[in-house]
Amino acid sequence: MNNRPNFTKVTGSIFLIISCMLLVKSSGVGAGIFLFFIVLMSLASLTILLVPLRIFRYPLILATFLILLFTEIFLF
């Protein structure tokens, strides 16, 4: 990520646009944009709170993602 900052910025922007479009498609224009900004602010706040505590590690993030993915697939 540090070697190619432009690629990282473009990839992050594409992911943000895709997530906003998915929320707009599922919830409507006004509610989707509103939900997008709520989720964005919530995740940014959690990141700012938890990064100094060194809680974010790649294995923990991967394990959390996989647990949530399996829960979403099998329960809902």
N, C-alpha and C positions, 0 to 999 in steps of 0.2 A: 504494500500500500504506500509506503514512503517513497518507493522508487518511481511510481507512476501516479502522481497526484491528480493529473487531469483525468485519467481513466477512472480513478476512484470517485471523483466528483461527478462525472457523467453517469457512472453506474448507480451511484446513490440517488441522483436526480431522477433517473429512469425508474428506479424502484419506488420512489415517492410518488411519481406521476401515476404509475400503475396502481398503487394502493389507493390513491385518491379516486381514480377512475372506477375501481371495483366498489368502493364505498358509495360513490355516486350512483352506480348502476344498481346496487342492492337497496339503497335507502332513499333514492331520489336526489335531486340536485341540491337543494338547500340543506337537508338533513345530512346528506353524504359529506358535503364540504365541512359542515359543522362538526360531524363525528371525526373527520380526518384531522382537524385542528385539535380536537380534544385528545385524541390518541397521540398525536405528535407531541403536544405539550406534556402529557403524562409520561411518555417514554423519555423525553428530554429531562424532565424533573427527576425521574428515577435514576437516570444515568449520572446526572450531576451529584445526586446523593450517594450513590453506591460506588462510583469509581474511586474516590479517595480511600474507601475501605478495602480496596483490592478484592472485591467480591466477584467481579467479572473475569472469569478465566474461560478459555475456549472449551475445555471439557464440560464445565458446568453449563455453559450456554448451549452446547450441543445436546447434553442430556435433557435439559429443560425443554428444548425445542422438540426432541423426539417424544418425550412424555406427552407434551401438549398435542403433537400430531397424532399419536396413537389414540389419545383420549377423544379427539375430535372425530377421527375416522370410525372408531368402534362404538362410541356412545351416542353420537349424533348422526 
